[in-house]
Amino acid sequence: MNRRRLLAASAVALLLVVAGAAWWRFGRAIDVPVTVAAQGSIAARVVGPGTVQARIPVTLSARVNATVTQVHVDVGDEVRRGQLLVALDDRDLSARRGVVSGQQEALLRNTDGARAALAKAQADLDLARSKHRRDVELLAQGFVSQAAVDASNAALDGAAAGVEAARAALAAREADARTLSQEARYSDTVLSYARIVAPMDGTVVQRLSEVGNTVVPGTPLLKIVDPKTLWVATRVDESVVSRVQTGQSASIRLRSGEVLPGKVARIALQSDAATRELDVHVAFDAVPEHFAIDQEAEVGIDIGEDRGIVVPLAALTRDRAGRQGVLVIDAGRARFRPVETSGADARRVLVRSGLEGGESVVAVADGVAANQRVRPAPGGTR
């Protein structure tokens, strides 16, 4: 009998505890901060991942077969236009240039000889003309025979032919000189390939060859970028790209946590047929102190404002099914209301559907259960 009474008392006590807990959880009204859903605006942003790139990247490559003899710069070094960066073994190229120089010297002498031969032939022609005139005059006076005049004519023709031959020989030598001049220019150009100089001011971001390496045409040696042309390449969906304009302000967050200002510099006119996105490049306002090409970054582009029903970001919650919503105050209770949102900033969120202006909403949903009795906390409505 006593045991039955003990069990009954225990059951009653348990029921009282459960009832008390239920009342404490659902029957007791708790103070909550309240906000009124109202029309408002928030800054609209397009946010997406990107990579740090340079608008002007330059890869310096070998253009001849040679061995690297000197590398004067390393990664991170700043270089100036025309600065010697890499030297290649140029002994065979110098030897070839020396052969051309010897040929030019020999041809110069041959040309001088041809020019002298032309002068002699011209003098012989002048002498032959003078003798021919004299013989013609003497023939008219009867002092020489026709045979002498005929010999004089033949000598004149021979002298004229000698001038033409000398001219042709000189022209040939001059043509050879022009050819050798082109050969010399080509040899000088190839010889210059043994000296790799900076084509612009910039910073070395990759050193791709070392002293002793044998390189062939196309072998990369160094990679240089101009830090002033750094930007972040990101992608923007077609649905919002019409709101992105060149010159719009943006923020760039690097993986290091550093946040830097920037501006939209270029918007692609070719969309990706698979992802339906367009490339957008955001340039840094100032050169970052530390950077790495292909470094990961996050870009946020300010595209204006969005207007609609605005509630605090803390008002958002989820039900047991995982739906996003807010707790609307109805007849003294917090009722879960699913909503769809669009943009948000650090404090507020724009509700696209599911909530009307003027409705009271729990401003901080954390710790408040659906259907729980609530009342506005002292201090009024937010």
C-alpha positions in Angstrom: 0.0 0.0 0.0 2.8 2.4 0.9 4.6 1.4 -2.3 1.6 2.3 -4.4 1.2 5.7 -2.6 4.9 6.3 -3.2 4.6 5.6 -6.9 1.5 7.7 -7.2 3.3 10.6 -5.5 6.3 10.3 -7.8 4.0 10.3 -10.9 2.2 13.4 -9.6 5.5 15.1 -8.9 6.8 14.3 -12.4 3.6 15.6 -14.0 4.0 18.8 -12.0 7.6 19.2 -13.1 6.7 18.6 -16.8 3.8 20.9 -16.5 6.0 23.6 -14.9 8.6 23.2 -17.6 6.0 23.4 -20.3 4.5 26.5 -18.8 8.0 28.0 -18.3 8.8 27.2 -22.0 5.5 28.0 -23.7 3.1 29.5 -21.3 5.2 32.2 -19.8 5.6 35.3 -21.9 9.3 36.3 -22.4 10.6 39.7 -23.2 12.0 40.0 -26.7 13.3 42.9 -28.8 10.8 43.7 -31.4 11.1 45.4 -34.8 8.5 46.5 -37.3 9.0 45.4 -40.9 9.2 48.6 -43.0 10.3 49.8 -46.4 14.0 50.6 -46.6 17.1 50.3 -48.7 20.4 48.5 -48.4 23.6 48.8 -50.4 23.6 46.2 -53.2 26.8 44.3 -53.8 28.0 41.6 -56.2 30.4 39.3 -54.3 32.4 36.5 -55.9 35.8 34.8 -55.8 38.7 35.9 -58.0 42.4 35.6 -58.6 45.1 38.3 -58.6 46.5 38.9 -62.1 48.5 41.5 -64.0 47.2 43.2 -67.1 50.8 43.3 -68.5 52.6 40.0 -67.7 55.8 39.4 -69.7 57.6 36.0 -69.9 61.2 36.5 -71.1 62.3 33.5 -73.2 65.5 32.4 -74.9 65.7 32.9 -78.7 68.9 31.0 -79.3 70.5 27.8 -78.3 73.0 28.7 -75.6 74.0 28.1 -72.0 73.0 30.5 -69.2 76.1 32.2 -67.8 74.6 34.9 -65.6 71.3 35.6 -63.9 71.4 39.1 -62.4 67.9 39.2 -60.7 65.8 37.1 -58.5 62.1 36.9 -57.5 60.8 40.1 -56.0 63.5 42.3 -57.5 62.3 45.5 -59.2 63.8 46.1 -62.7 64.0 49.0 -65.1 63.5 49.1 -68.8 66.7 48.1 -70.6 68.3 46.6 -67.5 70.4 43.4 -68.2 68.7 40.5 -66.5 70.2 37.3 -68.0 73.4 36.7 -70.0 73.9 33.7 -72.3 77.1 32.2 -73.7 77.7 34.2 -76.9 81.1 32.9 -78.0 79.9 31.1 -81.1 77.6 34.1 -82.0 80.6 36.5 -81.6 82.7 34.2 -83.8 80.0 34.3 -86.6 79.9 38.1 -86.3 83.7 38.2 -86.7 83.5 36.2 -89.9 81.0 38.6 -91.3 83.2 41.5 -90.3 86.2 39.9 -92.1 84.1 39.5 -95.2 83.0 43.1 -95.0 86.6 44.3 -94.8 87.7 42.2 -97.8 84.7 43.3 -99.8 85.4 46.9 -98.9 88.9 46.5 -100.5 87.4 44.8 -103.6 84.9 47.6 -103.9 87.7 50.2 -103.7 89.5 48.3 -106.5 86.4 48.2 -108.6 85.9 51.9 -108.1 89.5 52.5 -109.2 89.1 50.2 -112.2 86.0 52.2 -113.3 88.1 55.4 -113.0 90.8 53.9 -115.2 88.2 52.7 -117.7 86.7 56.2 -117.8 90.1 57.7 -118.4 90.8 55.2 -121.2 87.4 56.1 -122.8 88.2 59.8 -122.6 91.6 59.2 -124.3 90.0 57.0 -127.0 87.4 59.8 -127.8 90.2 62.4 -128.1 92.2 60.2 -130.4 89.1 59.4 -132.5 88.3 63.1 -133.0 92.0 63.8 -134.0 92.0 60.9 -136.5 88.8 62.0 -138.1 90.2 65.5 -138.5 93.5 64.1 -140.0 91.5 61.9 -142.4 89.7 65.0 -143.7 93.0 66.7 -144.3 94.4 63.5 -146.0 97.1 62.9 -143.4 95.8 59.5 -142.3 94.2 56.6 -144.0 90.7 55.2 -143.4 92.2 52.2 -141.8 93.6 54.4 -139.0 90.2 55.9 -138.4 88.6 52.4 -138.3 91.2 51.4 -135.7 90.4 54.5 -133.7 86.6 53.7 -133.8 87.4 50.2 -132.6 89.5 51.5 -129.8 86.7 53.9 -128.8 84.1 51.1 -128.7 86.5 49.0 -126.6 87.0 51.8 -124.1 83.3 52.3 -123.8 82.8 48.6 -123.2 85.5 48.7 -120.6 83.7 51.5 -118.7 80.4 49.5 -118.7 82.3 46.4 -117.5 83.9 48.4 -114.7 80.6 49.9 -113.8 79.0 46.4 -113.7 81.8 45.1 -111.5 81.5 48.0 -109.1 77.7 47.6 -108.9 78.2 43.9 -108.1 80.6 44.7 -105.3 78.2 47.3 -103.9 75.4 44.7 -104.1 77.6 42.3 -102.2 78.3 45.0 -99.7 74.6 45.6 -99.1 74.1 41.8 -98.7 76.9 41.6 -96.2 75.5 44.6 -94.4 72.2 42.8 -93.9 74.2 39.7 -92.8 76.0 41.9 -90.3 72.7 43.4 -89.0 71.3 39.9 -88.7 74.4 38.7 -86.8 74.2 41.7 -84.5 70.5 40.9 -83.8 71.2 37.3 -83.0 74.2 38.3 -80.9 71.9 40.6 -78.9 69.7 37.7 -78.1 72.5 36.5 -75.7 71.7 39.5 -73.5 68.2 39.4 -72.0 67.1 42.9 -71.0 63.9 44.1 -69.3 61.4 45.3 -71.8 59.6 47.5 -69.2 59.7 48.6 -65.6 58.3 45.9 -63.4 58.9 43.2 -60.7 60.3 39.7 -61.2 57.6 37.2 -60.1 59.3 34.0 -61.4 62.9 32.9 -62.0 62.7 30.0 -64.4 66.3 29.2 -65.2 69.7 29.1 -63.5 73.3 29.5 -64.4 74.5 26.4 -66.3 71.2 25.5 -67.8 71.2 24.9 -71.6 68.3 26.7 -73.2 66.7 26.5 -76.6 64.4 29.0 -78.4 61.2 29.3 -76.4 62.7 28.3 -73.0 61.2 30.6 -70.4 63.8 32.4 -68.2 62.0 35.0 -66.2 58.5 36.3 -65.7 57.9 40.0 -65.0 54.8 42.0 -64.2 54.0 45.6 -63.8 52.5 46.0 -60.3 50.7 49.1 -61.4 48.5 46.9 -63.6 47.5 44.4 -61.0 43.8 43.5 -60.9 41.5 40.7 -59.7 39.7 38.6 -62.3 36.3 37.5 -61.1 33.1 36.3 -62.8 29.6 37.8 -62.6 26.4 36.1 -63.5 24.5 37.4 -66.5 21.5 38.2 -64.4 23.3 41.1 -62.6 26.0 42.0 -65.0 23.8 44.8 -66.4 24.2 46.6 -63.0 28.0 46.4 -63.1 29.6 49.4 -64.7 33.3 50.3 -65.2 34.4 52.8 -62.5 32.2 51.3 -59.8 33.8 51.1 -56.4 34.8 47.7 -55.1 36.6 46.0 -52.2 39.2 43.3 -52.6 39.8 40.8 -49.7 43.0 38.8 -50.0 43.5 35.4 -48.4 45.8 37.2 -45.9 42.7 39.1 -44.6 43.9 42.4 -46.0 41.0 44.4 -47.5 41.9 46.9 -50.3 39.8 49.3 -52.3 39.5 49.0 -56.1 37.4 49.9 -59.1 35.8 47.9 -61.9 38.3 48.3 -64.8 37.0 46.0 -67.5 33.8 44.0 -68.3 34.0 41.2 -70.8 31.6 41.1 -73.8 31.8 37.4 -74.2 29.7 35.2 -71.9 30.6 31.6 -70.9 28.1 29.4 -72.6 28.3 26.8 -69.8 28.2 28.9 -66.7 26.4 32.0 -68.1 28.9 34.2 -66.4 31.1 37.1 -67.7 34.7 38.0 -66.7 35.0 41.2 -64.8 38.4 42.7 -63.8 38.7 44.9 -60.7 41.8 47.0 -60.5 43.5 48.0 -57.2 43.3 51.7 -56.3 46.9 51.4 -55.0 49.6 48.8 -55.5 49.4 46.3 -52.7 52.5 46.0 -50.6 52.5 42.2 -50.8 51.0 40.3 -53.7 51.3 37.0 -55.6 50.1 36.3 -59.1 47.1 33.9 -59.0 46.6 34.6 -55.3 43.0 33.9 -54.3 40.8 36.9 -53.4 37.2 37.8 -52.9 35.7 40.8 -54.7 32.7 42.8 -53.7 31.3 45.3 -56.2 29.0 48.1 -55.1 26.2 48.2 -57.7 23.8 50.7 -56.0 20.8 50.1 -53.7 18.0 47.7 -53.4 14.6 48.8 -51.9 12.0 46.6 -50.1 11.0 45.3 -46.7 14.0 45.5 -44.4 14.4 43.6 -41.1 17.5 43.1 -38.9 19.8 40.3 -40.0 19.5 38.8 -36.5 15.7 38.3 -37.1 16.4 35.5 -39.5 16.0 31.9 -38.2 15.2 28.4 -39.5 12.5 25.9 -38.6 13.1 22.2 -38.0 12.7 21.6 -41.8 15.6 24.0 -42.4 13.4 26.7 -44.0 14.5 30.3 -43.6 12.1 32.7 -42.0 11.3 35.2 -39.2 9.2 35.1 -36.1 6.2 37.3 -36.5 4.4 38.3 -33.3 0.7 37.3 -33.6 -1.7 37.4 -30.6 1.2 37.5 -28.2 3.0 34.5 -29.7 6.1 34.2 -32.0 4.8 32.6 -35.2 7.3 31.2 -37.7 6.9 32.8 -41.1 9.0 31.5 -44.1 10.5 34.3 -46.2 12.7 34.8 -49.2 15.5 37.3 -49.0 17.8 39.0 -51.5 20.5 41.4 -50.5 22.0 42.1 -47.1 24.6 44.2 -45.4 26.3 43.8 -42.1 23.1 44.5 -40.0 20.0 44.3 -42.2 18.5 42.0 -44.8 16.0 42.7 -47.6 12.9 40.4 -47.5 11.7 39.7 -51.0 8.5 37.9 -50.1 6.7 36.4 -47.2 6.5 39.6 -45.0 4.3 42.7 -45.2 5.2 46.2 -44.1 4.0 47.1 -40.6 4.2 43.5 -39.2 6.0 43.1 -35.8 8.9 40.7 -35.9 11.2 39.4 -33.2 14.4 41.4 -33.8 16.7 38.8 -32.4 15.4 35.3 -33.1 18.2 33.4 -31.4 16.8 31.6 -28.3 13.1 32.2 -29.1 11.0 29.2 -30.1 8.2 29.2 -32.6 4.7 29.6 -30.9 6.3 30.8 -27.7 4.5 33.6 -25.8 6.4 36.8 -26.1 6.1 40.5 -25.2 8.1 43.5 -26.3 11.1 44.0 -24.1 11.4 47.2 -22.1 12.8 49.9 -24.2 10.2 49.8 -27.0 10.3 48.6 -30.6 13.4 48.8 -32.7 
